[in-house]
Amino acid sequence: MIINIRNWGAVGAATIDTDKPLIIMCGPNSTGKTYVSYLLYALFSKSAKDIVDGVVPDGKIQQIKETNKLNLEDSYLKS
């Protein structure tokens, strides 16, 4: 799955390919590396399904399944 992040916390823009066997994040302090790590853990942990149910619209879930892409933007997360 490709995860695109835009204007989310300290992260201006990022693309993460979770199909890769290893993901390495590097950069200066306070640029959002830990924030993104927590996001990935939340998305792929067993409890993520419970969080998604009822919070993310069904149309959005279907779109993610069809395109294998997840786009996260600050405006989407606040709604």
N, C-alpha and C positions, 0 to 999 in steps of 0.2 A: 504494500500500500504506500502511496505517495502522500505525505502530509505536508501541506503548504501552510505556513504561519505568517500572518501579516499584522503588524501593529498590535502585538499582544504582549503586554508587560514591557519588559526591556528589549524584546525582540522586535526589530523593525521588519525583517523578512527572513524566512528560513524555509528550506525544503528538506524533508527527511524521507529517505527511501527505506521503509521498514522491511523490505524484501532482502536487503543486504544482510550478510551474516554478522557484520560488525558495524556499529555506528560509533564514530569518534567525534566528540565535540571539543573544540578548543577555542580559546579566545581570551581576551582580557577579563579581569574581574568585573562583575556587575553588568554583564552583557546578556544574561538570561539562560546560561547553560543549565543550571540547576532547575530553573523554572521549566525548561523543555524536558528535562529528565523526569520531573514529577508528572508532567503532562503525558509522556509516553507510558509511564507506569500506570497512571490512571486509565488510559485508553486500553491497555492490554492486560490489566489485572482481571481476575475472575469477577470482581465486583463491578467492573465497568458496565456490564450489561444491565445491572440493576440501576445504575446511574442514568444510562441512556434512555431506558424505558420511561416514557412519560415526560421526558425533558426535551429530547430531540424529536422534531416532527418526523412522522413515518416517511414522508416524501424525501426528506434529507437522508435518512438511513438507506432508502432504496437507491438514491443517487450515488451514495458512497459505494454500495455494493456493485452497481453497474459500472462505475468509472474506476473503481479501486483508488480513488483519491479523496482526501479529506482536506477541505480548505477551512482554516480557522482564522477568523478575523475578530478584532476587538468588538465590532458592532454586533456580530452574530452571537458572541458569547454573552453579551449583556442582555440580549432579548429573551 
